[in-house]
């Protein structure tokens, strides 16, 4: 039992150190690319068109599309330089934003 706990402890330590080194490397690479202007600038703008999920009275939902917005992002694995990663912005933009059901307000 003691050996299993020791192996588990070392596994967690190695995993945390690896994750920290990956984040530090990602940060240094993004800052290097910011300081040396090349064709691969790490900061980009992406057009996002929000989708709103609106509940209807019959229990179904309706999708409504908002106006396109531009959002700044960074090409990195983790959030860097105050921006979300571009892969996360694109992924999040494909999910509909639920609008709260306003029916209880009308019953008052």
MMTF fields as JSON, N, C-alpha, C and O atoms, coordinates in Angstrom:
{
  "mmtfVersion": "1.0.0",
  "mmtfProducer": "UNKNOWN",
  "numBonds": 431,
  "numAtoms": 432,
  "numGroups": 108,
  "numChains": 1,
  "numModels": 1,
  "chainsPerModel": [1],
  "groupsPerChain": [108],
  "chainIdList": ["A"],
  "bondAtomList": [4, 2, 8, 6, 12, 10, 16, 14, 20, 18, 24, 22, 28, 26, 32, 30, 36, 34, 40, 38, 44, 42, 48, 46, 52, 50, 56, 54, 60, 58, 64, 62, 68, 66, 72, 70, 76, 74, 80, 78, 84, 82, 88, 86, 92, 90, 96, 94, 100, 98, 104, 102, 108, 106, 112, 110, 116, 114, 120, 118, 124, 122, 128, 126, 132, 130, 136, 134, 140, 138, 144, 142, 148, 146, 152, 150, 156, 154, 160, 158, 164, 162, 168, 166, 172, 170, 176, 174, 180, 178, 184, 182, 188, 186, 192, 190, 196, 194, 200, 198, 204, 202, 208, 206, 212, 210, 216, 214, 220, 218, 224, 222, 228, 226, 232, 230, 236, 234, 240, 238, 244, 242, 248, 246, 252, 250, 256, 254, 260, 258, 264, 262, 268, 266, 272, 270, 276, 274, 280, 278, 284, 282, 288, 286, 292, 290, 296, 294, 300, 298, 304, 302, 308, 306, 312, 310, 316, 314, 320, 318, 324, 322, 328, 326, 332, 330, 336, 334, 340, 338, 344, 342, 348, 346, 352, 350, 356, 354, 360, 358, 364, 362, 368, 366, 372, 370, 376, 374, 380, 378, 384, 382, 388, 386, 392, 390, 396, 394, 400, 398, 404, 402, 408, 406, 412, 410, 416, 414, 420, 418, 424, 422, 428, 426],
  "bondOrderList": [1, 1, 1, 1, 1, 1, 1, 1, 1, 1, 1, 1, 1, 1, 1, 1, 1, 1, 1, 1, 1, 1, 1, 1, 1, 1, 1, 1, 1, 1, 1, 1, 1, 1, 1, 1, 1, 1, 1, 1, 1, 1, 1, 1, 1, 1, 1, 1, 1, 1, 1, 1, 1, 1, 1, 1, 1, 1, 1, 1, 1, 1, 1, 1, 1, 1, 1, 1, 1, 1, 1, 1, 1, 1, 1, 1, 1, 1, 1, 1, 1, 1, 1, 1, 1, 1, 1, 1, 1, 1, 1, 1, 1, 1, 1, 1, 1, 1, 1, 1, 1, 1, 1, 1, 1, 1, 1],
  "groupList": [{"groupName": "UNK", "atomNameList": ["N", "CA", "C", "O"], "elementList": ["N", "C", "C", "O"], "formalChargeList": [0, 0, 0, 0], "bondAtomList": [1, 0, 2, 1, 3, 2], "bondOrderList": [1, 1, 2], "singleLetterCode": "X", "chemCompType": "L-PEPTIDE LINKING"}],
  "groupTypeList": [0, 0, 0, 0, 0, 0, 0, 0, 0, 0, 0, 0, 0, 0, 0, 0, 0, 0, 0, 0, 0, 0, 0, 0, 0, 0, 0, 0, 0, 0, 0, 0, 0, 0, 0, 0, 0, 0, 0, 0, 0, 0, 0, 0, 0, 0, 0, 0, 0, 0, 0, 0, 0, 0, 0, 0, 0, 0, 0, 0, 0, 0, 0, 0, 0, 0, 0, 0, 0, 0, 0, 0, 0, 0, 0, 0, 0, 0, 0, 0, 0, 0, 0, 0, 0, 0, 0, 0, 0, 0, 0, 0, 0, 0, 0, 0, 0, 0, 0, 0, 0, 0, 0, 0, 0, 0, 0, 0],
  "groupIdList": [1, 2, 3, 4, 5, 6, 7, 8, 9, 10, 11, 12, 13, 14, 15, 16, 17, 18, 19, 20, 21, 22, 23, 24, 25, 26, 27, 28, 29, 30, 31, 32, 33, 34, 35, 36, 37, 38, 39, 40, 41, 42, 43, 44, 45, 46, 47, 48, 49, 50, 51, 52, 53, 54, 55, 56, 57, 58, 59, 60, 61, 62, 63, 64, 65, 66, 67, 68, 69, 70, 71, 72, 73, 74, 75, 76, 77, 78, 79, 80, 81, 82, 83, 84, 85, 86, 87, 88, 89, 90, 91, 92, 93, 94, 95, 96, 97, 98, 99, 100, 101, 102, 103, 104, 105, 106, 107, 108],
  "secStructList": [7, 2, 2, 2, 2, 2, 2, 2, 2, 2, 2, 2, 2, 2, 2, 2, 2, 2, 2, 2, 2, 2, 2, 2, 2, 2, 2, 2, 2, 2, 2, 2, 2, 2, 2, 1, 7, 7, 1, 1, 7, 1, 3, 3, 3, 3, 3, 3, 3, 3, 3, 3, 3, 3, 3, 7, 6, 6, 1, 7, 3, 3, 3, 3, 3, 3, 3, 3, 3, 3, 3, 3, 3, 3, 1, 1, 1, 1, 7, 5, 6, 6, 5, 7, 5, 2, 2, 2, 2, 2, 2, 2, 2, 6, 1, 7, 3, 3, 7, 7, 7, 7, 2, 2, 2, 2, 6, 7],
  "xCoordList": [0.824, 0.0, 0.87, 0.574, 1.941, 2.84, 3.505, 3.674, 3.878, 4.541, 3.583, 3.99, 2.314, 1.318, 1.136, 1.058, 1.068, 0.929, 2.154, 2.032, 3.323, 4.549, 4.586, 4.973, 4.19, 4.145, 3.099, 3.342, 1.961, 0.906, 1.383, 1.116, 2.086, 2.607, 3.612, 3.558, 4.515, 5.5, 4.839, 5.276, 3.808, 3.09, 2.444, 2.498, 1.833, 1.202, 2.259, 2.041, 3.391, 4.457, 4.995, 5.176, 5.252, 5.771, 4.741, 5.109, 3.471, 2.418, 2.34, 2.222, 2.404, 2.349, 3.576, 3.452, 4.751, 5.968, 5.923, 6.327, 5.441, 5.33, 4.348, 4.616, 3.23, 2.242, 2.802, 2.561, 3.545, 4.158, 5.199, 5.262, 6.015, 7.013, 6.348, 6.836, 5.252, 4.523, 3.958, 4.025, 3.398, 2.848, 3.959, 3.787, 5.097, 6.22, 6.74, 7.007, 6.887, 7.333, 6.35, 6.758, 5.061, 4.028, 4.096, 3.969, 4.296, 4.399, 5.631, 5.544, 6.773, 8.001, 7.915, 8.386, 7.321, 7.201, 6.262, 6.552, 5.148, 4.223, 4.883, 4.727, 5.617, 6.295, 7.43, 7.674, 8.117, 9.165, 8.565, 9.113, 7.454, 6.803, 6.25, 6.174, 5.863, 5.396, 6.563, 6.397, 7.715, 8.863, 9.542, 10.162, 9.442, 10.068, 8.964, 8.441, 8.617, 7.518, 7.846, 8.8, 7.042, 7.173, 5.797, 4.84, 5.716, 4.432, 3.451, 2.243, 3.96, 3.094, 2.911, 3.443, 2.171, 1.884, 0.982, -0.01, 1.287, 0.493, -0.896, -1.788, -1.099, -2.403, -3.174, -2.64, -4.433, -5.263, -6.676, -7.04, -7.456, -8.869, -9.701, -9.397, -10.744, -11.645, -13.055, -13.481, -13.782, -15.185, -16.032, -15.951, -16.834, -17.699, -19.131, -19.435, -20.006, -21.427, -22.172, -22.347, -22.608, -23.243, -24.589, -25.345, -24.857, -26.146, -26.864, -26.299, -28.102, -28.903, -29.961, -30.661, -30.077, -31.073, -32.25, -32.153, -33.369, -34.522, -35.637, -36.08, -36.1, -37.193, -38.521, -38.788, -39.341, -40.667, -41.722, -41.433, -42.943, -44.021, -44.402, -44.883, -44.195, -44.58, -43.53, -43.671, -42.48, -41.484, -40.259, -39.241, -40.332, -39.178, -38.307, -38.658, -37.182, -36.26, -36.019, -36.153, -35.672, -35.432, -34.045, -33.651, -33.31, -31.994, -32.12, -32.786, -31.487, -31.445, -29.977, -29.23, -29.573, -28.186, -28.014, -28.795, -26.988, -26.687, -25.792, -25.409, -25.467, -24.571, -23.147, -22.752, -22.374, -20.986, -20.16, -20.284, -19.331, -18.44, -17.009, -16.776, -16.067, -14.666, -14.118, -14.388, -13.35, -12.783, -11.297, -10.91, -10.478, -9.038, -8.679, -9.251, -7.709, -7.27, -5.783, -5.2, -5.183, -3.764, -3.618, -4.307, -2.715, -2.424, -1.457, -0.239, -2.021, -1.251, -2.122, -3.315, -1.524, -2.285, -3.07, -4.189, -2.481, -3.077, -3.372, -2.833, -4.215, -4.42, -3.094, -2.417, -2.736, -1.478, -1.724, -2.632, -0.931, -0.936, -2.31, -2.619, -3.126, -4.444, -5.546, -6.648, -5.276, -6.267, -6.507, -5.632, -7.726, -8.037, -7.371, -7.12, -7.078, -6.518, -7.544, -8.749, -7.058, -7.959, -8.773, -9.94, -8.174, -8.923, -10.103, -11.144, -9.958, -11.034, -12.127, -13.313, -11.726, -12.697, -13.567, -14.784, -12.952, -13.707, -14.639, -15.795, -14.151, -14.971, -16.163, -17.28, -15.905, -16.962, -17.999, -19.171, -17.571, -18.5, -19.514, -20.54, -19.24, -20.157, -21.251, -22.183, -21.149, -22.162, -23.205, -22.846, -24.485, -25.52, -25.565, -25.302, -25.904, -26.02, -27.476, -28.35, -27.76, -29.162, -29.686, -29.023, -30.879, -31.567, -32.523, -33.243, -32.527, -33.338, -34.82, -35.277, -35.547, -36.991, -37.643, -37.466, -38.388, -38.99, -40.419, -41.074, -40.924, -42.295, -42.629, -43.712, -41.77, -42.128, -42.331, -43.075, -41.698, -41.892, -43.312, -43.862, -43.9, -45.233, -46.325, -47.453, -46.023, -47.035, -47.234, -48.203, -46.388, -46.501, -47.634, -47.861],
  "yCoordList": [-1.192, 0.0, 1.259, 2.251, 1.178, 2.31, 2.614, 3.776, 1.562, 1.709, 2.311, 3.127, 1.904, 2.436, 3.936, 4.701, 4.355, 5.778, 6.575, 7.705, 5.979, 6.651, 6.799, 7.851, 5.758, 5.831, 6.847, 7.615, 6.865, 7.828, 9.263, 10.163, 9.469, 10.787, 11.261, 12.413, 10.394, 10.759, 11.006, 11.878, 10.26, 10.46, 11.838, 12.53, 12.237, 13.555, 14.656, 15.656, 14.489, 15.488, 15.623, 16.739, 14.502, 14.54, 15.183, 15.961, 14.879, 15.46, 16.977, 17.718, 17.443, 18.884, 19.613, 20.711, 19.021, 19.648, 19.696, 20.695, 18.639, 18.627, 19.684, 20.37, 19.822, 20.833, 22.241, 23.115, 22.464, 23.774, 24.09, 25.222, 23.112, 23.327, 23.593, 24.412, 22.919, 23.159, 24.574, 25.242, 25.043, 26.398, 27.441, 28.436, 27.218, 28.162, 28.213, 29.297, 27.075, 27.041, 27.734, 28.44, 27.538, 28.193, 29.708, 30.45, 30.169, 31.599, 32.204, 33.254, 31.547, 32.064, 32.105, 33.057, 31.088, 31.055, 32.163, 32.806, 32.393, 33.459, 34.823, 35.677, 35.043, 36.327, 36.517, 37.635, 35.445, 35.535, 35.93, 36.779, 35.322, 35.644, 37.065, 37.695, 37.583, 38.973, 39.942, 40.98, 39.629, 40.517, 40.512, 41.506, 39.428, 39.289, 39.162, 38.073, 40.278, 40.289, 39.393, 39.632, 38.375, 37.465, 37.307, 37.978, 36.416, 36.171, 35.468, 35.495, 34.85, 34.109, 34.891, 34.508, 35.969, 36.776, 35.97, 35.407, 35.893, 35.052, 35.603, 34.838, 36.921, 37.501, 37.708, 38.23, 37.294, 37.381, 37.792, 37.703, 38.236, 38.522, 37.511, 37.174, 37.041, 36.059, 36.627, 37.19, 36.471, 36.895, 35.782, 34.623, 36.161, 35.22, 35.685, 36.864, 34.765, 35.084, 34.327, 33.112, 35.024, 34.33, 33.72, 34.274, 32.553, 31.878, 31.909, 31.539, 32.348, 32.404, 31.311, 31.165, 30.55, 29.5, 30.072, 30.294, 30.312, 30.977, 29.955, 29.334, 29.769, 28.833, 29.404, 30.601, 28.509, 28.925, 28.403, 27.576, 28.89, 28.495, 27.033, 26.421, 26.457, 25.063, 24.083, 22.875, 24.584, 23.716, 23.485, 22.997, 23.821, 23.664, 24.911, 25.883, 24.87, 26.008, 26.501, 25.752, 27.743, 28.386, 29.017, 29.609, 28.885, 29.511, 30.865, 30.996, 31.857, 33.186, 33.601, 33.445, 34.124, 34.501, 35.995, 36.803, 36.353, 37.754, 38.329, 37.636, 39.588, 40.241, 39.726, 39.43, 39.615, 39.153, 40.111, 41.331, 39.541, 40.309, 39.854, 38.702, 40.749, 40.346, 40.157, 40.945, 39.101, 38.793, 38.505, 37.754, 39.1, 38.882, 37.611, 37.295, 36.878, 35.637, 35.455, 36.184, 34.485, 34.188, 32.734, 31.851, 32.499, 31.137, 30.506, 30.631, 29.827, 29.164, 28.079, 27.987, 27.271, 26.22, 26.757, 26.317, 27.709, 28.263, 29.748, 30.348, 30.356, 31.801, 32.524, 32.287, 33.405, 34.138, 35.599, 35.914, 36.478, 37.902, 38.541, 39.551, 37.968, 38.524, 38.107, 38.652, 37.151, 36.706, 35.204, 34.45, 34.794, 33.368, 32.739, 33.431, 31.435, 30.767, 30.731, 30.653, 30.788, 30.808, 29.521, 29.562, 28.369, 27.117, 27.14, 26.552, 27.809, 27.894, 28.86, 28.602, 29.971, 30.95, 30.332, 30.514, 29.603, 28.955, 27.898, 27.799, 27.116, 26.055, 26.637, 26.128, 27.715, 28.34, 29.031, 29.123, 29.513, 30.229, 29.297, 29.757, 28.004, 27.043, 26.579, 25.89, 26.945, 26.556, 27.662, 28.835, 27.309, 28.343, 28.888, 28.176, 30.159, 30.831, 30.735, 31.3, 30.029, 29.904, 31.215, 31.869, 31.573, 32.75, 32.24, 31.265, 32.897, 32.446, 32.48, 33.334, 31.543, 31.474, 32.592, 32.665, 33.454, 34.612, 34.352, 35.278, 33.132, 32.826, 33.136, 33.668, 32.84, 33.171, 34.665, 35.038, 35.537, 36.974, 37.399, 38.34, 36.712, 37.064, 36.578, 37.066, 35.633, 35.079, 35.956, 35.749, 36.903, 37.75, 38.717, 39.494],
  "zCoordList": [0.0, 0.0, 0.0, -0.666, 0.765, 0.87, -0.473, -0.845, -1.19, -2.482, -3.518, -4.345, -3.468, -4.396, -4.174, -5.136, -2.927, -2.626, -3.073, -3.545, -2.919, -3.337, -4.867, -5.376, -5.593, -7.054, -7.496, -8.427, -6.855, -7.182, -6.923, -7.72, -5.809, -5.473, -6.527, -6.957, -6.939, -7.953, -9.309, -10.059, -9.622, -10.88, -10.909, -11.926, -9.799, -9.724, -9.822, -10.506, -9.155, -9.203, -10.626, -11.111, -11.3, -12.671, -13.594, -14.474, -13.412, -14.245, -14.048, -15.024, -12.804, -12.531, -13.069, -13.613, -12.924, -13.444, -14.97, -15.566, -15.604, -17.064, -17.548, -18.534, -16.878, -17.238, -17.058, -17.89, -15.981, -15.749, -16.817, -17.296, -17.197, -18.247, -19.591, -20.37, -19.869, -21.114, -21.144, -22.176, -20.017, -19.952, -20.095, -20.799, -19.431, -19.531, -20.966, -21.483, -21.608, -23.001, -23.931, -24.853, -23.694, -24.501, -24.329, -25.303, -23.101, -22.828, -23.49, -24.127, -23.342, -23.937, -25.457, -26.079, -26.055, -27.513, -28.009, -29.018, -27.317, -27.719, -27.571, -28.444, -26.483, -26.294, -27.302, -27.756, -27.651, -28.671, -30.017, -30.719, -30.37, -31.638, -31.629, -32.684, -30.468, -30.393, -30.585, -31.226, -30.053, -30.139, -31.491, -31.87, -32.222, -33.533, -34.573, -34.807, -35.189, -36.157, -37.35, -38.09, -37.509, -38.648, -39.277, -38.891, -40.244, -40.904, -39.971, -40.205, -38.932, -38.007, -36.712, -35.67, -36.777, -35.597, -34.66, -35.123, -33.365, -32.478, -32.17, -31.804, -32.31, -31.998, -33.288, -34.267, -33.283, -34.47, -34.054, -32.882, -35.022, -34.77, -35.545, -36.689, -34.904, -35.507, -35.465, -34.457, -36.588, -36.606, -36.008, -36.415, -35.047, -34.338, -34.517, -34.339, -34.867, -34.992, -33.889, -33.987, -32.852, -31.728, -32.116, -32.914, -31.517, -31.691, -30.353, -29.324, -30.375, -29.155, -29.204, -30.205, -28.135, -28.007, -27.229, -26.022, -27.924, -27.321, -27.118, -28.084, -25.879, -25.646, -26.151, -26.041, -26.708, -27.174, -26.213, -25.348, -26.37, -25.455, -25.606, -24.653, -26.799, -27.007, -26.481, -26.672, -25.821, -25.215, -26.091, -25.601, -27.358, -28.242, -28.154, -27.485, -28.829, -28.807, -30.225, -31.193, -30.325, -31.619, -31.581, -30.577, -32.681, -32.787, -33.462, -34.489, -32.892, -33.484, -33.564, -32.598, -34.704, -34.914, -34.69, -35.192, -33.934, -33.671, -34.754, -35.697, -34.608, -35.552, -35.351, -34.223, -36.431, -36.285, -35.437, -35.547, -34.606, -33.735, -33.998, -34.365, -33.813, -33.914, -32.509, -31.603, -32.354, -31.055, -31.24, -32.136, -30.398, -30.475, -29.734, -28.691, -30.298, -29.678, -29.961, -30.763, -29.3, -29.465, -29.897, -29.387, -30.841, -31.281, -30.287, -30.415, -29.298, -28.254, -27.637, -27.926, -26.797, -26.118, -24.938, -24.671, -24.234, -23.03, -23.241, -24.172, -22.398, -22.498, -22.259, -21.258, -23.188, -23.106, -23.452, -24.221, -22.895, -23.223, -23.024, -23.656, -22.162, -21.875, -22.835, -22.774, -23.722, -24.699, -24.558, -24.133, -24.931, -24.964, -26.181, -27.168, -26.132, -27.308, -28.451, -28.21, -29.682, -30.843, -30.939, -31.329, -30.586, -30.669, -29.706, -29.997, -28.563, -27.585, -28.04, -27.834, -28.659, -29.15, -30.235, -30.233, -31.162, -32.242, -31.667, -32.079, -30.73, -30.126, -29.367, -29.457, -28.615, -27.831, -28.725, -28.359, -29.887, -30.765, -31.423, -31.923, -31.429, -32.05, -31.094, -31.51, -29.83, -28.848, -28.726, -28.623, -28.736, -28.587, -27.157, -26.188, -27.062, -25.77, -25.329, -25.987, -24.227, -23.799, -23.216, -22.41, -23.641, -23.105, -22.025, -22.24, -20.869, -19.741, -20.097, -20.857, -19.536, -19.741, -18.932, -17.716, -19.598, -18.933, -18.468, -17.988, -18.594, -18.245, -16.79, -16.546, -15.792, -14.405, -14.181, -13.274, -14.972, -14.792, -15.195, -14.622, -16.171, -16.636, -15.708, -15.781, -14.843, -13.942, -12.719, -11.99, -12.463, -11.256, -11.349, -10.421]
}
